[in-house]
């Protein structure tokens, strides 16, 4: 089996492979259809390739991702580490006409979400995820998409009161009882993570689309704060939703993927010019970039097919000359002081 190095999660005993598998895209997004066999197949292929960290969530396809991730991992002898998320409960709908929540999933399961960050909501979500996964353990629980971007100011005030008043206690109890190994948040906006550090001790934050070749804003405040607290970072969205891998899709702070604005196109063009000069695939550099920071314990990607998985593995194994990184720094395409791969 191919070998991936592992990094420790915070101060816990858990270790993640440096390359992880994100389970959002196998649930079908934006009109893309991923068949059940294809979804299970790419999960199994990732495990066969040596990837040992898998992330999913009830939100992805309203149970679809958890279902197929569990199918791909169940009964396999290889060790793996699994994270899923809390904050959204699923309630059944008998037809699409009954849906009241807008979504972008293709062929979602017949459920829709109800936000609940309370003590009872967290406990119910944990038990329900075990059932959907069909697995006997979940290693990491992440509070999903709490923040003003998702809920607005007033809505988030209520949800934050639920999390700080009881939801965190539920997560901490599950951790102390060793039913899970680590707790954290999984979000697109980094300032909410600063708020989270004020209400408890978190092992890891999954931060999507905020630390990559386009954006390094967490370096100034968030990463130093996490360093002091011993909280690791999972860097999701290394391709900024795709724009760094050659697609015309960008992942802004809102998490709502869309066509990139002119300033992002200009930034990608400048990055690509340096990559071309060094004969380096820009996507390979984007994939390998975040691991230069010692806080980052895994880079999370979301292949939805064997072809995409194989492409990611090729980029992962592509040598990047040191001169490429120096040129990015010299041209001020990265924030000053950004850690660079050796």
C-alpha positions in Angstrom: 0.0 0.0 0.0 1.3 3.5 -0.7 2.5 5.4 2.3 1.3 8.8 3.6 3.0 10.6 6.5 0.8 11.3 9.5 0.5 14.3 11.7 -0.9 14.5 15.2 -4.3 16.2 16.0 -3.7 18.8 18.6 -2.7 17.2 21.9 -4.7 14.0 21.3 -3.5 10.6 20.4 -5.1 10.8 17.0 -3.1 11.0 13.8 -4.3 12.0 10.3 -2.7 11.2 7.0 -1.4 14.4 5.5 -3.7 14.0 2.6 -7.4 13.5 3.5 -10.6 12.7 1.7 -13.6 15.1 1.9 -17.0 13.6 1.4 -19.0 16.5 0.1 -18.7 16.1 -3.6 -19.6 12.4 -3.7 -23.0 13.5 -2.4 -23.6 15.4 -5.7 -23.3 19.1 -6.0 -24.6 21.7 -8.5 -26.2 19.3 -10.9 -23.4 16.7 -10.8 -24.7 13.1 -10.5 -22.5 10.7 -8.6 -24.0 7.2 -8.7 -23.9 5.1 -5.5 -21.4 2.7 -7.0 -19.1 5.5 -8.0 -19.3 7.2 -4.6 -18.5 3.9 -2.8 -15.8 3.1 -5.3 -13.9 6.4 -4.9 -13.9 6.1 -1.1 -12.6 2.5 -1.3 -10.0 3.6 -3.9 -8.8 6.4 -1.6 -8.3 3.9 1.2 -6.5 1.5 -1.2 -4.2 4.4 -2.1 -3.2 4.8 1.5 -5.3 7.8 2.4 -6.4 7.2 6.0 -8.4 10.3 6.9 -12.0 10.7 5.8 -14.4 13.6 6.5 -18.2 13.7 5.9 -21.3 15.5 7.3 -25.0 15.0 7.6 -25.5 18.1 5.5 -23.8 16.5 2.4 -26.7 15.2 0.3 -28.8 15.1 3.5 -27.3 11.8 4.7 -26.1 10.6 1.3 -22.4 11.3 1.9 -22.4 9.6 5.4 -24.2 6.6 3.9 -21.7 6.1 1.1 -18.6 6.9 3.1 -19.7 4.2 5.6 -20.3 1.8 2.8 -16.8 2.4 1.4 -15.0 1.9 4.8 -17.1 -0.8 6.5 -15.5 -4.1 7.0 -12.1 -2.9 5.7 -9.1 -4.1 7.7 -7.0 -0.9 7.1 -7.0 1.6 9.9 -8.7 5.0 9.2 -9.7 8.1 11.0 -13.2 9.5 10.5 -14.7 12.9 11.1 -18.3 14.0 10.8 -20.2 17.1 11.8 -22.9 18.3 14.2 -25.2 21.2 14.2 -27.7 20.0 11.6 -30.3 17.4 12.3 -32.2 15.6 9.5 -35.9 15.4 9.3 -37.7 13.3 6.7 -39.7 14.7 3.8 -42.0 12.5 1.7 -41.6 14.5 -1.5 -39.6 17.4 -2.9 -42.7 19.5 -2.6 -42.5 19.3 1.1 -39.0 20.8 1.2 -38.7 24.2 2.8 -34.9 24.6 2.7 -33.1 25.5 -0.5 -30.2 23.3 -1.4 -27.8 22.5 -4.3 -27.6 18.7 -3.9 -28.3 16.4 -6.7 -30.5 13.5 -5.8 -30.4 14.2 -2.1 -31.8 11.7 0.4 -35.4 12.4 1.4 -34.5 14.6 4.3 -33.9 18.3 5.0 -31.9 20.0 7.7 -32.9 21.6 11.0 -30.1 23.5 12.8 -29.5 22.5 16.4 -26.3 23.3 18.3 -27.8 22.5 21.7 -26.7 19.7 24.1 -29.5 17.4 23.0 -29.0 18.3 19.3 -25.3 17.4 19.5 -26.0 14.1 21.2 -28.8 13.2 18.8 -26.7 14.1 15.8 -23.8 11.9 17.0 -26.1 8.9 17.4 -27.8 9.5 14.1 -24.5 9.7 12.3 -23.3 6.4 13.7 -26.5 4.8 12.3 -26.2 6.4 8.8 -22.5 5.5 8.6 -23.1 2.0 9.8 -19.9 2.2 11.7 -19.1 1.7 15.4 -16.9 4.7 15.8 -16.5 8.4 14.9 -13.1 9.8 15.8 -13.7 13.6 15.4 -16.8 15.6 15.8 -16.8 19.1 14.2 -19.4 21.8 14.8 -20.6 22.6 11.3 -21.1 26.0 9.7 -21.8 28.0 12.8 -21.2 31.7 12.2 -22.9 34.9 10.8 -22.2 34.0 7.2 -24.5 31.0 7.5 -27.0 32.2 10.0 -26.9 36.0 10.0 -26.2 38.1 13.1 -29.4 37.4 15.0 -29.7 33.8 14.0 -26.1 33.1 14.9 -26.6 34.8 18.3 -29.2 32.1 19.2 -27.1 29.3 17.8 -24.0 30.5 19.6 -25.9 30.6 22.9 -26.9 27.0 22.3 -23.4 25.9 21.6 -21.8 27.8 24.4 -24.6 27.0 26.8 -24.8 23.2 26.2 -23.5 22.0 22.9 -19.9 22.3 23.9 -20.6 20.4 27.1 -22.0 17.5 25.0 -18.9 17.4 22.8 -16.6 17.6 25.9 -18.6 14.7 27.6 -18.3 12.5 24.5 -14.5 13.2 24.4 -14.0 12.6 28.1 -16.0 9.3 27.8 -13.6 8.4 24.9 -16.6 7.9 22.6 -14.8 10.3 20.3 -11.1 11.3 20.2 -11.2 15.0 19.3 -13.6 17.9 18.9 -13.5 21.0 16.8 -15.4 23.2 14.3 -15.7 22.9 10.5 -16.4 26.3 8.9 -15.6 28.6 6.0 -15.1 31.8 8.1 -12.1 32.0 10.4 -13.2 34.8 12.9 -15.8 32.5 14.4 -12.9 30.2 15.4 -11.4 33.0 17.5 -14.7 33.2 19.3 -14.7 29.4 19.8 -11.4 29.5 21.6 -13.1 31.7 24.3 -15.7 29.0 25.2 -13.6 25.8 25.4 -10.7 23.6 24.5 -10.8 22.5 20.9 -8.5 19.9 19.4 -8.8 20.8 15.7 -10.4 23.3 13.3 -11.4 22.3 9.8 -11.1 25.6 7.8 -12.3 25.5 4.2 -11.1 27.8 1.4 -9.3 30.2 3.8 -5.7 29.0 3.8 -4.4 28.4 0.3 -2.3 30.0 -2.4 -5.0 32.7 -2.9 -5.6 33.6 0.7 -3.5 33.4 3.9 -5.6 35.7 6.2 -5.6 33.3 9.2 -1.8 33.7 9.6 -2.0 37.0 11.5 -4.5 36.2 14.4 -6.0 32.7 14.2 -2.9 30.6 13.7 -0.9 32.2 16.5 -3.9 31.8 18.8 -4.3 28.1 17.8 -0.5 27.6 18.4 -0.9 28.8 22.0 -3.8 26.5 22.6 -2.5 23.4 20.9 -5.3 23.4 18.3 -4.5 21.9 14.9 -5.8 23.0 11.5 -7.3 20.8 8.7 -6.8 22.8 5.6 -9.8 22.1 3.4 -10.3 23.6 -0.1 -6.7 23.8 -1.2 -7.9 24.5 -4.7 -10.1 27.3 -3.5 -13.1 25.3 -4.7 -11.4 24.6 -8.1 -10.0 27.8 -9.5 -6.5 26.7 -8.6 -7.1 23.4 -10.3 -8.2 24.8 -13.6 -11.9 25.2 -13.2 -13.8 28.5 -13.2 -15.2 28.1 -9.7 -14.1 30.0 -6.6 -14.9 29.4 -2.9 -15.3 32.8 -1.1 -15.7 33.3 2.6 -19.4 32.7 2.3 -18.8 29.1 1.2 -21.1 29.8 -1.8 -19.1 28.7 -4.8 -19.4 31.0 -7.7 -17.5 32.4 -10.7 -14.4 34.2 -9.5 -14.3 38.0 -9.6 -11.6 39.8 -11.7 -9.2 40.2 -8.8 -9.2 36.5 -8.1 -8.7 35.8 -11.9 -5.7 38.2 -11.8 -4.2 36.4 -8.8 -4.6 33.0 -10.4 -3.1 34.3 -13.6 0.0 35.6 -11.7 0.3 32.3 -9.8 0.1 30.4 -13.0 2.8 32.5 -14.7 5.2 31.5 -11.9 4.1 27.9 -12.1 4.6 27.8 -15.9 8.0 29.3 -15.6 9.0 26.4 -13.3 7.1 23.8 -15.3 5.0 23.0 -12.3 1.3 22.2 -12.4 -0.4 25.0 -10.3 -2.7 22.5 -8.8 0.2 20.4 -7.5 1.6 23.5 -5.8 -1.8 24.4 -4.4 -2.2 20.9 -2.9 1.2 20.9 -1.3 1.3 24.5 0.0 -0.6 24.3 3.3 1.4 21.5 4.8 4.4 23.8 5.2 2.6 25.3 8.2 3.3 23.2 11.3 -0.3 23.7 12.6 -1.8 22.0 9.6 -2.3 18.3 10.2 -4.0 17.3 7.0 -5.0 18.8 3.6 -8.5 17.8 2.6 -9.7 17.3 -1.0 -12.9 16.1 -2.4 -12.6 13.8 -5.5 -15.9 12.6 -6.8 -14.4 10.1 -9.3 -11.5 7.8 -9.7 -10.1 10.1 -12.4 -10.1 13.0 -10.0 -8.6 10.9 -7.2 -5.8 9.8 -9.5 -5.1 13.4 -10.6 -4.9 14.5 -7.0 -2.4 11.6 -6.2 -0.3 12.7 -9.2 -0.2 16.3 -8.0 0.6 15.1 -4.5 3.7 13.3 -5.8 4.8 16.1 -8.2 8.2 17.6 -7.1 8.1 21.3 -6.6 11.4 23.1 -6.9 12.4 25.5 -4.1 12.8 28.3 -6.6 9.0 28.2 -7.3 8.2 29.1 -3.7 10.9 31.7 -3.5 9.5 33.4 -6.6 6.0 33.5 -5.1 7.4 35.2 -2.1 9.6 37.6 -4.1 6.7 38.7 -6.2 4.6 39.2 -3.1 2.0 36.7 -4.2 1.9 35.4 -0.6 1.5 37.2 2.7 4.9 38.1 4.1 6.1 35.4 6.5 4.0 32.6 5.0 5.7 29.3 5.7 7.0 27.7 2.5 7.5 24.0 1.7 11.1 22.9 1.9 
